Amino acid sequence: MKLALLADIHSNLEALTACLAHAQSQGAQRFAFLGDLVGYGADPGAVIDVIAQHAAQGAVVVLGNHDAAVLGRPVDPMAGSAQAAIDWTRVRLSDRQRAFLDALPLLVREDDSVFVHASAASPERWDYVTSEVQAQASMRAARAVYTFCGHVHEQVLYYIGAGGRPLPFEPAPGTPIPIGRHRRWLAIVGSAGQPRDGNPAACYALVDLARARMTFFRVAYDYATAAGKIRAAGLPERLAWRLEHGQ
């Protein structure tokens, strides 16, 4: 089965639509959405509706820290522009959309895979996995062959090397990577809705569980329209600029 993994959509309908279409063209049979469905962008309701439709068809969906913030749950303080987007989003969701977010789990375990937004070691704390030490803590807590997450906004694959410690690997977009079950893996799939590596193209990953192969992708999308919607909504200019510059 081919499973498409999307994280950090951040209310970016154009990026979400482009990634879903690309994944379907690659034979994706199922989807997983790894948190932060909302925040930053101007289409929170539409994004939730699309993802809810996939959830009704069996997609995995987990809660992210921006989703939790919109619900009023305790999270670490956010920067001014991020908080402004949270406040703007909170009053624009329907009761049904809010209920969908409210029902999302922090972590989902299926067979030999764990799906989580941040670190599996403490999902409720929203810790970033940006080092080998943090990757090892998450992998130990997950107790799974595959740990799939987002939160970091860049694409990285960690694996347990011969010395028993996780090693980072920067994937080349479009190149399949063997992810045999004899090792343990932690994949950070990047941000679909707000990449931050200087490339505005959306990020997602596709895992072929039957063949134990994983491919990371970058997908061009109409970021100019997404940025224009942010400006039209009166959200902070920085949020539009970040989409245009991949920052």
Steps between C-alpha positions, in 0.01 A plus 500: 500500500622850414442750779540875444619700802425871529579727794475868588241592237432823688175603330669501158233358269707544184792300642271231640317457170825479304652240734187285498485507121870413471469218751205354314700515176769296679249232599424604858228279645474658843596823673636610837488862618755563773366807675489878468212497258437867580694813589684756283286467186164637389298183428465316834141387451552374145814311602324334793210401276731333246690312769178399677381343175818293485465409868153364425666273242758366747776761502711544812481851649679622813490827693769766463594785730333764281183290497518477879554876529190571291304280741630703794712221640829587673797532264828690514468872420510572127660784306280798426410408142428138594279605790318749279419218258377282787270774626372564145442130438324431829199716417467372143451130561156344510392289794543190282853597399594577859356167613710321239818655639392438857462126435847453354748285696856602577639169376377208292657155504433255216685171467870590486444875443443801724356829375554816706542872439810562713700263720347167599690536830262774616237581236322746726813711545553559126876443519689544174710215363805687371787285623608138531431510874142617449449249220618219725263606779206504260588164345543335839164631616329396178623139526424458129686425180372822343435833671343763274484864612509864396535821705852581378391619149802342328550149364735269692523124539665344805596134527668290766852425383733215584606673821146508630463877467282693255669652197345779291457473125390784274280348230517600136151583371357231277759237588363183666679399820503141632360496855534135596329375812832373639567862606299767678414822317375848583378705205433873523295559188534878472230764477242491225371847580804697615844364398793673665811395310499780244295298251131594483398163351274294729636193679352157553617138503369173360575168668447166330455274799483180295836565333656689795582805291455868583516796264505865599353750257492873432194621314466835323172675577336841462657666801426844353127435537546364853705807595242729341227346712705568814534866405133530408404353838701768681738249654860609568702573186782279626281192458450573131869580452600168653297305245655692212856445626476157662592644836 
